[in-house]
Amino acid sequence: MFSIWSLNRLNRKVLLGLIVIVFLLSCLLVAAGDSKNPRAAVIEMEQQYMTSALLISRDGAGDGSSAVSGVMPGVPLMIFALIQLFGEEDTAFTAYRIIQCILHAVSVYLVFVLARYMFNTTTALLAAIIYALYWPAYGLARLILPDMTMQTLMLLLVCSVIAALELRQLAWYAAAGVLTAAVACFNLQALLYPGVFLILWYIYKSPMRYILWGTLLIAGGYILVLSPWWLSLPRFQKLMYLPGPWNLAPLWLEARFIEGNPLVYLFRSVFGGLSTRYAGRFADPDTRRVVQSALDFVRLVLLYAGVVGLIWSVWKYRLKRQLPVLLTLGYFIAAEAAVPSIDGTGFPYGVFILLYTAFLTNKAVIYGHKTSLLRSLERSR
């Protein structure tokens, strides 16, 4: 769908430079954390993921009924695999954080790819720069949470959807099925995402042959990811006590009764942040307040600008190329309103809004350049 070598040398250097910088800064934040105790949890949800991961990784640790009920199985599975690979729990936690740093850097590239498909190369570079400046991503890269992994999987999912529609290669439909089921291991709402294809197939006028094969391959992707539980493999027996796509009814009921106004929860899930985790490092209350306010201001300006850019682009710009992103964003926001996620922070949704922040920024630069040019012409007359 896109090759980085199709860019000119300058753009390629800028993009690769951003990827490297984001990775190094993320690793620096991980290194600046509590290196003496990799198991130290920053927030309660981290501790829940760690507890469930250790439960399923230890032989003879019971039947698993004491697993935390409020977490999805994606993170425990990843940590379990890392413990099996490295043999040490603390090393596995550190490796998980390094993987989050890698995914953070990969997301820069995926943001560029999507923005270039939707708009143009200039907007894509701006999107990569804006995402590189989006500070909440750096904080989440050093936490034992699902958000960074889920964001990368969602970006990959949209890229695979676009590739399946544009290239009409059946392998991309299989990839979409696998990625959808993988996202569902981190967020319950992803289960019905393939329904988005019904709209896209109509808009892109996909042949019936691709629709039928695509449906089968998407279903095959689901079966491939969820088969360990259905086959009752011994090592996965303990995971049956963790909620997940195979245990939909209890999850739905638990998520439905999250306390609070659903609209307020939805707003916080999309526009909320973790600024208190950064500001909490400052002992002085006044300093903490100033830092938290500054971080919140930057984050909200970027997100609100993205909302303005989204409205503008839908009104004035070509809509077809935006549909995969718009439908994905709309689907997950609607799903979040209907069934709030048990353990999510809403962070992954913000990355799609930042694409439109770049669109608005590009338009503002063009408008400013035209205004400056007109003024210089008037002065020369």
KEKE-3310 file (N, C-alpha, C; in steps of 0.2 Angstrom, whole numbers, plus 5000, padded with zeros to 4 digits):
npx = (5004:5010:5026:5041:5051:5046:5046:5053:5071:5072:5060:5059:5070:5066:5054:5060:5069:5060:5054:5065:5068:5056:5056:5068:5066:5055:5061:5070:5061:5056:5068:5070:5061:5056:5069:5074:5064:5055:5043:5035:5020:5011:4998:4983:4977:4987:4993:4983:4984:4997:4995:4986:4994:5005:4998:4993:5005:5012:5015:5005:4998:4985:4968:4965:4954:4955:4959:4960:4945:4942:4950:4955:4962:4973:4985:4990:4992:5003:5013:5014:5019:5032:5038:5039:5049:5060:5061:5062:5052:5053:5062:5053:5043:5050:5054:5041:5038:5048:5044:5032:5038:5043:5032:5026:5035:5033:5020:5021:5025:5014:5004:5008:5006:4992:4988:4994:4987:4974:4975:4988:5006:5012:5003:5003:5017:5015:5006:5013:5023:5015:5010:5021:5024:5014:5011:5004:5006:5019:5019:5011:5018:5027:5020:5011:5000:4986:4984:4994:4998:4985:4982:4991:4988:4975:4978:4985:4975:4966:4974:4975:4962:4961:4970:4965:4953:4958:4968:4962:4966:4965:4972:4974:4961:4961:4971:4964:4954:4962:4968:4957:4951:4962:4963:4951:4955:4960:4951:4934:4924:4928:4923:4912:4917:4919:4907:4908:4914:4903:4898:4909:4911:4901:4903:4915:4912:4915:4918:4906:4913:4924:4918:4912:4923:4931:4922:4923:4937:4939:4931:4939:4951:4946:4943:4956:4963:4956:4955:4964:4957:4945:4949:4953:4967:4979:4988:4981:4970:4969:4966:4953:4947:4949:4941:4935:4933:4927:4919:4907:4894:4895:4905:4899:4888:4895:4902:4891:4886:4894:4898:4891:4888:4884:4887:4897:4907:4910:4915:4926:4933:4938:4944:4951:4965:4982:4988:4990:4998:5011:5012:5012:5024:5030:5034:5030:5015:5010:5019:5016:5002:5004:5011:5003:4992:4997:5001:4988:4983:4990:4987:4973:4971:4977:4968:4955:4957:4958:4945:4939:4946:4941:4928:4928:4935:4926:4916:4922:4932:4938:4928:4928:4941:4943:4934:4937:4945:4936:4924:4929:4933:4921:4914:4920:4918:4904:4902:4909:4900:4889:4893:4903:4920:4929:4942:4948:4957:4953:4963:4968:4959:4961:4972:4967:4960:4970:4975:4967:4970:4982:4978:4970:4980:4989:4980:4979:4992:4993:4984:4989:5001:4996:4989:5000:5007:4997:4997:5010:5010:5001:5008:5018:5012)
npy = (4994:5006:5012:5017:5021:5027:5040:5056:5061:5070:5070:5056:5056:5064:5057:5045:5050:5055:5043:5036:5046:5046:5033:5032:5042:5037:5025:5031:5037:5025:5020:5030:5027:5017:5007:4999:4991:4983:4979:4988:4996:5009:5013:5007:4998:4993:4985:4975:4969:4964:4955:4945:4941:4934:4925:4916:4911:4904:4888:4876:4886:4886:4885:4896:4904:4915:4925:4942:4950:4961:4964:4963:4949:4952:4959:4951:4939:4943:4946:4934:4926:4933:4930:4916:4916:4923:4919:4925:4935:4949:4953:4951:4960:4972:4970:4970:4984:4989:4984:4991:5004:5001:4999:5011:5019:5013:5017:5030:5029:5022:5031:5041:5034:5032:5046:5050:5043:5047:5061:5070:5070:5081:5084:5071:5071:5081:5076:5065:5072:5079:5068:5064:5073:5072:5070:5061:5048:5045:5043:5032:5022:5017:5010:4996:4993:4991:5000:5006:4995:4991:5003:5003:4990:4994:5004:4997:4988:4997:5000:4988:4986:4996:4992:4979:4984:4992:4986:4973:4961:4945:4940:4951:4953:4941:4946:4957:4950:4943:4953:4960:4951:4951:4964:4963:4955:4965:4975:4974:4980:4978:4967:4967:4974:4970:4972:4985:4983:4981:4993:4999:4990:4992:5006:5006:4998:4984:4968:4954:4942:4945:4949:4938:4929:4937:4938:4925:4924:4933:4928:4916:4922:4926:4913:4908:4916:4914:4901:4893:4894:4887:4875:4870:4869:4863:4873:4885:4884:4891:4904:4904:4909:4922:4937:4939:4939:4927:4925:4933:4937:4939:4949:4960:4963:4967:4978:4986:4992:5001:5014:5031:5045:5040:5049:5058:5049:5044:5056:5058:5046:5048:5061:5062:5061:5057:5066:5068:5059:5062:5075:5072:5068:5080:5087:5099:5108:5119:5119:5107:5109:5118:5112:5101:5108:5114:5103:5097:5107:5107:5094:5095:5105:5100:5089:5095:5104:5094:5089:5100:5100:5088:5090:5100:5093:5083:5091:5098:5091:5076:5062:5048:5042:5045:5037:5024:5027:5036:5028:5018:5026:5031:5019:5014:5024:5024:5012:5013:5021:5014:5002:5004:5002:4991:4992:5001:5017:5025:5031:5025:5030:5043:5045:5044:5056:5065:5064:5073:5084:5087:5089:5101:5109:5110:5116:5129:5133:5134:5144:5155:5157:5161:5172:5180:5181:5188:5200:5205:5207:5217:5227:5229:5235)
npz = (5000:5003:5002:5011:5003:4992:4995:4994:4997:5008:5015:5018:5027:5037:5042:5046:5056:5065:5070:5076:5086:5094:5098:5106:5115:5122:5127:5136:5145:5151:5156:5166:5175:5189:5190:5199:5204:5194:5195:5201:5202:5194:5194:5200:5191:5183:5192:5193:5180:5181:5192:5186:5175:5182:5188:5178:5173:5182:5187:5196:5203:5207:5201:5194:5197:5205:5197:5192:5188:5181:5170:5153:5142:5135:5139:5150:5143:5134:5144:5150:5139:5138:5150:5149:5139:5144:5157:5169:5180:5183:5172:5162:5164:5161:5148:5142:5143:5135:5123:5121:5119:5107:5099:5100:5093:5080:5078:5074:5061:5055:5057:5049:5036:5036:5036:5024:5015:5016:5015:5010:5007:5014:5024:5030:5035:5044:5053:5058:5065:5074:5081:5087:5096:5105:5121:5130:5125:5127:5141:5143:5136:5145:5155:5162:5153:5142:5132:5122:5115:5110:5102:5092:5086:5081:5072:5063:5059:5052:5042:5036:5032:5022:5013:5009:5003:4993:4986:4984:4988:4994:5006:5014:5019:5028:5037:5042:5049:5059:5066:5071:5080:5088:5093:5100:5111:5119:5120:5122:5114:5101:5095:5086:5075:5061:5055:5049:5037:5029:5025:5019:5008:5000:4997:4991:4980:4979:4972:4972:4974:4981:4992:4998:4999:5008:5019:5024:5026:5036:5046:5048:5053:5066:5071:5072:5081:5093:5095:5104:5117:5113:5110:5122:5127:5139:5145:5143:5151:5163:5158:5155:5166:5165:5159:5142:5124:5122:5132:5133:5138:5153:5153:5146:5154:5166:5161:5158:5169:5174:5185:5185:5174:5157:5146:5151:5155:5142:5136:5144:5141:5128:5128:5140:5150:5157:5165:5178:5182:5178:5184:5197:5201:5206:5221:5226:5228:5221:5210:5204:5201:5191:5181:5178:5173:5161:5154:5152:5144:5132:5127:5126:5117:5105:5103:5102:5091:5082:5081:5076:5063:5058:5056:5046:5036:5032:5027:5017:5010:5001:5004:5003:5004:5018:5024:5030:5042:5048:5050:5058:5069:5073:5075:5087:5096:5097:5101:5114:5120:5121:5127:5140:5141:5152:5157:5149:5144:5134:5127:5114:5104:5102:5093:5080:5079:5080:5067:5060:5066:5061:5047:5049:5053:5042:5033:5039:5038:5024:5022:5029:5022:5010:5013:5017:5005:4997:5004:5002:4988:4987:4993:4984:4973)
capx = (5000:5014:5033:5044:5056:5043:5046:5060:5076:5071:5054:5061:5075:5062:5050:5064:5071:5055:5053:5070:5068:5051:5058:5073:5063:5051:5065:5073:5056:5056:5074:5070:5057:5059:5073:5076:5058:5051:5036:5031:5014:5010:4991:4980:4975:4993:4994:4978:4987:5002:4993:4983:4999:5008:4993:4993:5012:5015:5012:5003:4995:4978:4964:4964:4948:4957:4961:4956:4939:4941:4955:4955:4967:4978:4991:4992:4995:5009:5018:5015:5024:5038:5040:5041:5054:5065:5062:5061:5046:5055:5064:5047:5040:5054:5053:5035:5039:5052:5039:5028:5042:5044:5025:5025:5038:5029:5014:5023:5025:5007:5000:5010:5003:4985:4987:4995:4982:4968:4976:4994:5012:5013:4999:5006:5022:5013:5003:5019:5026:5010:5009:5028:5023:5008:5014:5001:5009:5025:5018:5008:5023:5031:5015:5009:4993:4985:4983:4998:4997:4978:4982:4995:4984:4970:4981:4987:4968:4963:4979:4974:4956:4962:4974:4960:4948:4961:4972:4958:4970:4962:4977:4972:4955:4963:4974:4959:4951:4966:4969:4951:4951:4968:4960:4946:4958:4962:4945:4928:4920:4930:4920:4907:4920:4919:4901:4910:4915:4897:4897:4915:4911:4896:4906:4921:4909:4918:4914:4903:4918:4928:4914:4911:4929:4933:4919:4926:4944:4938:4929:4945:4955:4943:4944:4963:4965:4952:4956:4967:4952:4940:4953:4955:4974:4981:4991:4976:4964:4968:4964:4946:4944:4949:4936:4937:4928:4924:4915:4904:4889:4897:4908:4894:4884:4899:4903:4885:4884:4899:4895:4892:4884:4888:4890:4903:4912:4912:4919:4933:4937:4941:4948:4954:4973:4985:4993:4991:5004:5017:5013:5013:5032:5033:5032:5027:5008:5010:5022:5012:4997:5006:5013:4997:4988:5001:5000:4981:4981:4993:4983:4966:4972:4978:4962:4949:4959:4957:4938:4937:4948:4937:4921:4930:4937:4920:4912:4925:4937:4935:4926:4929:4947:4943:4929:4940:4946:4930:4920:4933:4933:4914:4912:4923:4915:4898:4903:4911:4894:4884:4895:4909:4926:4930:4948:4952:4957:4951:4969:4969:4954:4964:4977:4963:4958:4976:4976:4963:4973:4987:4974:4969:4987:4991:4976:4981:4999:4992:4980:4994:5005:4992:4988:5006:5008:4993:4999:5016:5008:4997:5013:5022:5008)
capy = (5000:5012:5011:5023:5022:5031:5047:5059:5059:5074:5067:5050:5057:5067:5052:5040:5053:5055:5036:5035:5050:5044:5027:5034:5046:5032:5021:5035:5037:5018:5020:5034:5024:5013:5002:4994:4987:4983:4977:4993:4998:5016:5014:5001:4994:4990:4979:4970:4965:4960:4949:4940:4938:4930:4919:4911:4909:4900:4881:4875:4892:4885:4884:4903:4907:4921:4930:4948:4949:4967:4965:4959:4944:4953:4960:4945:4934:4945:4945:4926:4924:4935:4926:4910:4917:4926:4915:4929:4940:4956:4954:4951:4967:4977:4968:4972:4991:4990:4982:4997:5009:5000:5000:5019:5022:5010:5021:5036:5027:5020:5038:5044:5030:5034:5053:5051:5040:5051:5068:5071:5069:5086:5083:5065:5073:5085:5071:5061:5077:5080:5062:5063:5078:5070:5068:5055:5042:5043:5040:5025:5017:5015:5007:4990:4994:4988:5006:5007:4989:4992:5008:5000:4986:4998:5007:4991:4986:5001:4999:4981:4987:5000:4987:4975:4987:4996:4981:4968:4955:4941:4940:4957:4951:4937:4950:4961:4946:4942:4960:4962:4947:4953:4970:4961:4953:4971:4979:4970:4983:4977:4961:4968:4979:4968:4975:4991:4981:4981:5000:5000:4986:4996:5012:5004:4994:4978:4962:4949:4936:4947:4950:4931:4927:4942:4936:4918:4925:4937:4923:4912:4926:4925:4907:4907:4919:4912:4893:4890:4893:4883:4868:4868:4867:4864:4879:4890:4883:4897:4910:4904:4913:4929:4939:4940:4938:4920:4926:4940:4940:4942:4955:4965:4965:4971:4985:4990:4995:5006:5020:5038:5047:5038:5054:5060:5044:5044:5062:5057:5041:5051:5067:5061:5060:5054:5071:5068:5054:5066:5081:5069:5068:5086:5087:5106:5108:5124:5117:5101:5112:5122:5107:5097:5113:5115:5097:5096:5112:5105:5089:5097:5110:5095:5085:5099:5106:5088:5089:5105:5098:5082:5093:5104:5089:5080:5096:5101:5087:5070:5058:5041:5040:5046:5033:5018:5030:5039:5023:5015:5030:5032:5013:5013:5029:5022:5006:5015:5024:5008:4997:5006:4997:4990:4994:5006:5024:5029:5034:5024:5034:5050:5045:5046:5063:5069:5065:5079:5090:5088:5092:5108:5113:5111:5121:5135:5135:5136:5150:5160:5158:5164:5179:5184:5182:5193:5207:5207:5209:5223:5232:5230:5239)
capz = (5000:5004:5003:5013:4998:4987:4997:4992:5002:5014:5018:5021:5033:5043:5045:5050:5061:5070:5072:5080:5091:5098:5101:5111:5121:5126:5131:5141:5151:5154:5160:5171:5180:5195:5188:5205:5205:5188:5196:5204:5199:5195:5195:5202:5185:5182:5197:5191:5175:5183:5196:5182:5171:5186:5190:5173:5171:5187:5188:5202:5206:5208:5195:5191:5199:5209:5193:5192:5183:5177:5165:5147:5143:5130:5142:5153:5138:5132:5149:5150:5134:5139:5156:5146:5135:5148:5163:5175:5179:5182:5166:5157:5164:5158:5141:5140:5142:5129:5117:5121:5116:5099:5096:5100:5087:5074:5077:5070:5054:5053:5057:5042:5031:5035:5034:5017:5011:5017:5012:5006:5010:5018:5030:5033:5039:5050:5057:5062:5070:5080:5086:5091:5102:5109:5127:5134:5122:5131:5148:5142:5134:5151:5159:5160:5151:5135:5127:5117:5110:5106:5097:5086:5082:5078:5066:5058:5057:5047:5036:5032:5029:5016:5008:5007:4998:4987:4982:4983:4989:5000:5012:5018:5023:5033:5041:5046:5054:5064:5069:5074:5085:5093:5097:5105:5117:5123:5121:5121:5109:5094:5092:5080:5070:5054:5052:5046:5030:5025:5022:5015:5002:4996:4995:4986:4975:4979:4968:4976:4975:4986:4998:5000:5002:5013:5025:5026:5029:5042:5051:5049:5058:5072:5074:5073:5087:5098:5095:5110:5122:5111:5110:5129:5128:5146:5147:5143:5155:5168:5155:5155:5171:5163:5154:5135:5118:5122:5138:5131:5142:5160:5152:5144:5160:5171:5158:5157:5175:5176:5188:5182:5168:5151:5142:5154:5154:5135:5135:5148:5138:5122:5129:5146:5150:5163:5167:5185:5183:5177:5188:5203:5202:5209:5228:5228:5226:5216:5204:5202:5198:5185:5176:5176:5168:5155:5150:5149:5139:5126:5125:5124:5111:5099:5102:5100:5085:5078:5080:5071:5057:5056:5053:5040:5031:5030:5024:5011:5007:4998:5009:5002:5007:5025:5027:5034:5048:5051:5052:5064:5075:5074:5078:5093:5100:5098:5106:5120:5123:5122:5132:5142:5142:5159:5159:5145:5146:5129:5123:5107:5100:5101:5087:5074:5080:5078:5059:5058:5069:5055:5042:5051:5053:5035:5030:5043:5035:5018:5023:5031:5016:5004:5016:5017:4998:4995:5007:4998:4981:4988:4994:4978:4968)
cpx = (5004:5021:5037:5049:5053:5043:5053:5064:5074:5065:5056:5065:5071:5058:5054:5067:5066:5054:5058:5070:5062:5053:5063:5070:5059:5055:5069:5068:5056:5062:5074:5065:5060:5063:5074:5070:5054:5044:5032:5026:5012:5003:4989:4978:4981:4994:4989:4981:4992:5000:4990:4989:5003:5004:4994:5000:5015:5011:5010:5000:4988:4974:4963:4958:4949:4959:4957:4951:4939:4946:4954:4962:4973:4985:4994:4995:5002:5015:5019:5020:5031:5042:5043:5048:5061:5066:5062:5056:5048:5058:5058:5044:5044:5054:5047:5035:5043:5048:5035:5031:5042:5037:5024:5029:5035:5023:5015:5022:5018:5003:5002:5007:4996:4984:4989:4990:4976:4969:4982:5000:5013:5009:5001:5012:5020:5010:5008:5022:5022:5010:5016:5028:5018:5010:5011:5004:5015:5024:5015:5013:5027:5026:5013:5001:4992:4984:4987:4998:4990:4979:4986:4991:4978:4972:4982:4980:4966:4968:4977:4967:4957:4965:4969:4955:4951:4964:4968:4962:4967:4966:4975:4966:4957:4966:4969:4956:4955:4967:4963:4950:4956:4966:4955:4948:4960:4956:4939:4924:4922:4927:4916:4910:4919:4912:4903:4911:4909:4896:4903:4914:4906:4899:4911:4919:4913:4914:4912:4908:4922:4925:4913:4918:4932:4929:4922:4933:4944:4936:4935:4950:4953:4945:4952:4966:4962:4952:4959:4962:4947:4943:4954:4962:4975:4983:4986:4970:4963:4965:4956:4943:4945:4944:4939:4932:4924:4919:4911:4899:4891:4901:4904:4890:4889:4901:4897:4884:4890:4896:4896:4888:4888:4891:4896:4908:4914:4917:4926:4937:4940:4946:4952:4962:4975:4990:4994:4997:5010:5018:5014:5020:5034:5030:5028:5020:5007:5013:5018:5006:4998:5007:5007:4993:4991:5000:4993:4980:4984:4989:4976:4966:4972:4971:4956:4951:4957:4949:4936:4940:4944:4931:4923:4932:4931:4916:4915:4930:4934:4934:4928:4935:4947:4938:4932:4942:4940:4925:4923:4932:4925:4911:4914:4920:4908:4898:4904:4905:4889:4886:4902:4914:4927:4936:4952:4952:4955:4957:4969:4964:4957:4969:4973:4961:4964:4978:4972:4966:4979:4984:4972:4975:4989:4987:4978:4987:4998:4989:4985:4999:5002:4991:4994:5008:5004:4995:5006:5015:5005:5003:5017:5018:5009)
cpy = (5006:5009:5017:5025:5026:5039:5050:5059:5063:5071:5061:5051:5060:5062:5047:5043:5054:5049:5035:5039:5048:5038:5028:5038:5041:5028:5025:5036:5031:5018:5024:5032:5021:5007:4997:4989:4987:4982:4982:4996:5005:5017:5007:4996:4990:4984:4973:4966:4961:4954:4943:4937:4933:4924:4913:4908:4904:4893:4880:4880:4892:4885:4891:4907:4914:4926:4936:4948:4955:4969:4960:4955:4946:4954:4954:4940:4936:4944:4938:4924:4927:4932:4919:4910:4919:4922:4919:4934:4947:4958:4955:4957:4972:4976:4971:4980:4993:4989:4988:5003:5008:5001:5008:5022:5019:5014:5027:5034:5025:5027:5041:5041:5032:5041:5054:5048:5044:5058:5069:5070:5074:5085:5077:5067:5077:5081:5067:5066:5078:5074:5062:5068:5077:5067:5062:5049:5040:5040:5033:5020:5014:5011:5000:4990:4992:4994:5006:5001:4990:4997:5006:4995:4989:5001:5002:4988:4990:5001:4993:4982:4991:4996:4982:4978:4990:4990:4975:4961:4951:4941:4945:4956:4946:4941:4954:4956:4944:4948:4962:4958:4948:4959:4968:4958:4959:4975:4975:4973:4981:4971:4962:4972:4976:4970:4981:4989:4982:4988:5001:4996:4989:5002:5011:5000:4987:4972:4957:4944:4938:4948:4943:4929:4931:4940:4930:4919:4928:4932:4918:4915:4925:4919:4905:4910:4916:4904:4890:4889:4887:4875:4866:4866:4868:4870:4885:4889:4888:4903:4910:4908:4921:4931:4940:4939:4932:4920:4932:4942:4943:4949:4961:4967:4969:4978:4989:4994:4999:5012:5026:5039:5044:5043:5057:5055:5044:5050:5061:5051:5043:5057:5067:5060:5058:5060:5071:5063:5057:5071:5078:5068:5074:5086:5094:5106:5113:5122:5111:5104:5115:5117:5103:5102:5113:5109:5096:5101:5110:5099:5091:5101:5105:5092:5089:5102:5100:5088:5094:5103:5092:5085:5097:5099:5085:5084:5098:5096:5080:5065:5051:5039:5041:5040:5027:5021:5033:5034:5019:5019:5031:5025:5012:5018:5027:5016:5007:5018:5019:5004:5000:5001:4997:4993:4999:5013:5028:5032:5032:5028:5040:5050:5046:5053:5067:5069:5071:5085:5092:5092:5099:5112:5115:5116:5128:5138:5138:5143:5156:5162:5162:5172:5183:5186:5188:5200:5209:5209:5216:5229:5234:5234:5246)
cpz = (5000:5005:5005:5008:4992:4989:4995:4998:5009:5018:5022:5027:5039:5046:5049:5056:5067:5073:5077:5086:5096:5102:5107:5117:5125:5130:5137:5147:5154:5159:5166:5176:5186:5193:5193:5206:5199:5189:5199:5200:5200:5197:5197:5196:5183:5186:5195:5185:5177:5187:5191:5178:5175:5188:5185:5171:5176:5187:5195:5206:5207:5201:5191:5193:5203:5204:5193:5186:5179:5172:5159:5146:5139:5134:5146:5149:5136:5137:5150:5145:5135:5145:5153:5142:5139:5154:5169:5174:5179:5175:5161:5158:5161:5150:5138:5139:5136:5123:5116:5118:5108:5096:5096:5094:5080:5073:5073:5063:5051:5053:5050:5036:5030:5033:5027:5013:5011:5014:5007:5010:5015:5025:5034:5038:5045:5055:5061:5067:5076:5084:5090:5097:5106:5115:5130:5131:5125:5138:5147:5140:5140:5156:5157:5159:5144:5130:5121:5112:5106:5101:5091:5082:5078:5072:5061:5055:5051:5041:5032:5029:5022:5011:5005:5001:4992:4983:4980:4983:4995:5006:5016:5022:5029:5039:5045:5051:5060:5069:5073:5080:5091:5096:5102:5111:5122:5124:5118:5115:5102:5091:5086:5075:5063:5051:5048:5038:5026:5021:5017:5008:4997:4993:4990:4981:4974:4976:4974:4978:4981:4993:5002:5003:5008:5020:5028:5029:5035:5048:5053:5054:5065:5075:5076:5080:5093:5099:5101:5116:5120:5111:5117:5130:5136:5148:5147:5147:5160:5165:5155:5161:5170:5158:5147:5130:5119:5128:5138:5136:5149:5158:5150:5150:5165:5168:5158:5163:5178:5179:5184:5176:5161:5147:5145:5154:5147:5133:5138:5144:5132:5124:5136:5145:5157:5165:5174:5187:5182:5182:5195:5206:5206:5216:5229:5224:5220:5209:5200:5198:5191:5179:5173:5171:5162:5151:5147:5144:5132:5123:5122:5117:5105:5098:5099:5093:5080:5076:5075:5064:5054:5053:5047:5035:5028:5026:5017:5007:5005:5004:5009:5005:5015:5028:5032:5041:5052:5054:5058:5070:5077:5078:5085:5098:5102:5103:5113:5124:5125:5128:5134:5143:5149:5161:5155:5147:5140:5125:5116:5102:5098:5095:5081:5074:5078:5071:5057:5061:5064:5049:5043:5051:5046:5032:5033:5040:5028:5018:5025:5026:5011:5007:5015:5010:4995:4998:5003:4992:4982:4989:4988:4973:4969)
residu = (MET:PHE:SER:ILE:TRP:SER:LEU:ASN:ARG:LEU:ASN:ARG:LYS:VAL:LEU:LEU:GLY:LEU:ILE:VAL:ILE:VAL:PHE:LEU:LEU:SER:CYS:LEU:LEU:VAL:ALA:ALA:GLY:ASP:SER:LYS:ASN:PRO:ARG:ALA:ALA:VAL:ILE:GLU:MET:GLU:GLN:GLN:TYR:MET:THR:SER:ALA:LEU:LEU:ILE:SER:ARG:ASP:GLY:ALA:GLY:ASP:GLY:SER:SER:ALA:VAL:SER:GLY:VAL:MET:PRO:GLY:VAL:PRO:LEU:MET:ILE:PHE:ALA:LEU:ILE:GLN:LEU:PHE:GLY:GLU:GLU:ASP:THR:ALA:PHE:THR:ALA:TYR:ARG:ILE:ILE:GLN:CYS:ILE:LEU:HIS:ALA:VAL:SER:VAL:TYR:LEU:VAL:PHE:VAL:LEU:ALA:ARG:TYR:MET:PHE:ASN:THR:THR:THR:ALA:LEU:LEU:ALA:ALA:ILE:ILE:TYR:ALA:LEU:TYR:TRP:PRO:ALA:TYR:GLY:LEU:ALA:ARG:LEU:ILE:LEU:PRO:ASP:MET:THR:MET:GLN:THR:LEU:MET:LEU:LEU:LEU:VAL:CYS:SER:VAL:ILE:ALA:ALA:LEU:GLU:LEU:ARG:GLN:LEU:ALA:TRP:TYR:ALA:ALA:ALA:GLY:VAL:LEU:THR:ALA:ALA:VAL:ALA:CYS:PHE:ASN:LEU:GLN:ALA:LEU:LEU:TYR:PRO:GLY:VAL:PHE:LEU:ILE:LEU:TRP:TYR:ILE:TYR:LYS:SER:PRO:MET:ARG:TYR:ILE:LEU:TRP:GLY:THR:LEU:LEU:ILE:ALA:GLY:GLY:TYR:ILE:LEU:VAL:LEU:SER:PRO:TRP:TRP:LEU:SER:LEU:PRO:ARG:PHE:GLN:LYS:LEU:MET:TYR:LEU:PRO:GLY:PRO:TRP:ASN:LEU:ALA:PRO:LEU:TRP:LEU:GLU:ALA:ARG:PHE:ILE:GLU:GLY:ASN:PRO:LEU:VAL:TYR:LEU:PHE:ARG:SER:VAL:PHE:GLY:GLY:LEU:SER:THR:ARG:TYR:ALA:GLY:ARG:PHE:ALA:ASP:PRO:ASP:THR:ARG:ARG:VAL:VAL:GLN:SER:ALA:LEU:ASP:PHE:VAL:ARG:LEU:VAL:LEU:LEU:TYR:ALA:GLY:VAL:VAL:GLY:LEU:ILE:TRP:SER:VAL:TRP:LYS:TYR:ARG:LEU:LYS:ARG:GLN:LEU:PRO:VAL:LEU:LEU:THR:LEU:GLY:TYR:PHE:ILE:ALA:ALA:GLU:ALA:ALA:VAL:PRO:SER:ILE:ASP:GLY:THR:GLY:PHE:PRO:TYR:GLY:VAL:PHE:ILE:LEU:LEU:TYR:THR:ALA:PHE:LEU:THR:ASN:LYS:ALA:VAL:ILE:TYR:GLY:HIS:LYS:THR:SER:LEU:LEU:ARG:SER:LEU:GLU:ARG:SER:ARG)
# end
